Amino acid sequence: MIMPFPAPEVTAGHKDSVRSAYVWLTAAAGALGGLLFGYDWVVIGGAKPFYERYFQLNSPSLEGWAMSCALIGCLIGAVSSGALSNRFGRKRLLTLAALVFAVSSLGTGLAAHFVVFVAWRMTGGYAIGLASGISPMYIAEISPAHLRGRLVSLNQLAIVFGILLAQVVNWLIARPVPHGATAHEILMSWNGQWGWRWMFAVTTIPSLLFLIATFFVPESPRWLASKGRNHQALRVLERLGGRAYAQQVMDDFAFASEAQPQRSVWQELSSPGMAKILLLGVVLAVLQQWCGINVIFNYAQEIFAAAGYQVSDILFNIVVTGAVNLVFTLVALAAIDRYGRRFLLLTGVSGLVVIYTVLGALYRMHLQGKPMLVLVLAAIACYAMSLAPATWVVIAEIFPNRIRGSAMSIAITALWTACFLLTYTFPILNAALGAAGTFWIYAAVCLAGLLFLYFCLPETKGRTLEEIETDLRMSKSKETLNAHRTHGI
């Protein structure tokens, strides 16, 4: 058996820095699932003009199905991730996700028929569904409280890097398309026959790197403790933060566990007050998708074409959007533990409301060119520093330890359901309402989400997972007591 990353033997003066480096290295390895998630999810946007011609997709419903079919796999992966991670642990699920990523990437690149293409996209979607929930949960469970926001945000940084990597790879692989090229000319070109295949197949390389990394990371100490394997949990925590830190976490975990009655997962999920916590996680997950930003990534071709850009210019613009996404994710990484999750979310969603409203108005005025690109980049910046990283951080923090896997599975399932509806309906909405009406709908969704977050989202920065659980449990107890008093019980 391959052992986890060894904790180096060093002098006392360097222990803190080495352990910090070990924590960051472990979190980065876990976040590789996010990199593959980002790459696999966005690579299809650059391949879209070419595989559509190859498979002769000539209706909005077929185009929407090709883009959204992977989400069926995402839903299956998300639904199964809770039970599987609770039973087998976080580490084994990361290994499974990496393996499925590698196989499905090759399968998609080799697909000769549309049905086969869809089947492999669904298989890759299953890996995305697993990684999207397991990676942030794993990182949250190995992270000290004062670093957790930044460390979990590494998952989003990896997603963004994967997005940018896919955009750059697409741009480099695709050979220049002459202005005014017909559909038949695109089909018979190298891009139309082979280029789009390489765009998908390249994912195999980072998938294998992720697979190798999963054999070296430790298992989640909180999962080990939840299974009664306290000695192993203590050893992992000592490698992560030292003996004093390890003992404190184990004491906090024991206190939080003893304070809760022993109930099944479903009894816990349906207990008083848990519905409110689940609702917060589900709404936040849905808002991250229904804010509409993924439409910009997945349907960049249509959006920039409507703004007057040609195919080659569109591919370059897509790379620019990825670069902006990366820069502002780094901004969020620096700010999330300083200013908190609530501040970033309220600021970013407010920005999206304004930008989408203006963007819709400019589309209605048939304005083309750089102003549209600037607004799209501004929307991506707002999303990258708020909903993108903070959603994963919050839903990895707010659920109790014993049911975190199952509760996150519910939230992630809601996320991918929302993503499927968003991706599938965009071509239909765009055809019926035009770009202006579609972006105004997204502005209204963001406004509703902003109001919900303002009244319902607590701040969680700087607290251990056990402290958050205890605080929320006390809040639930107060709500139950007040309800009893109100009804005269």
Order of alpha helices (4+ residues) and beta strands (2+ residues): alpha-alpha-alpha-alpha-alpha-alpha-alpha-alpha-alpha-alpha-alpha-alpha-alpha-alpha-alpha-alpha-alpha-alpha-alpha-alpha-alpha-alpha
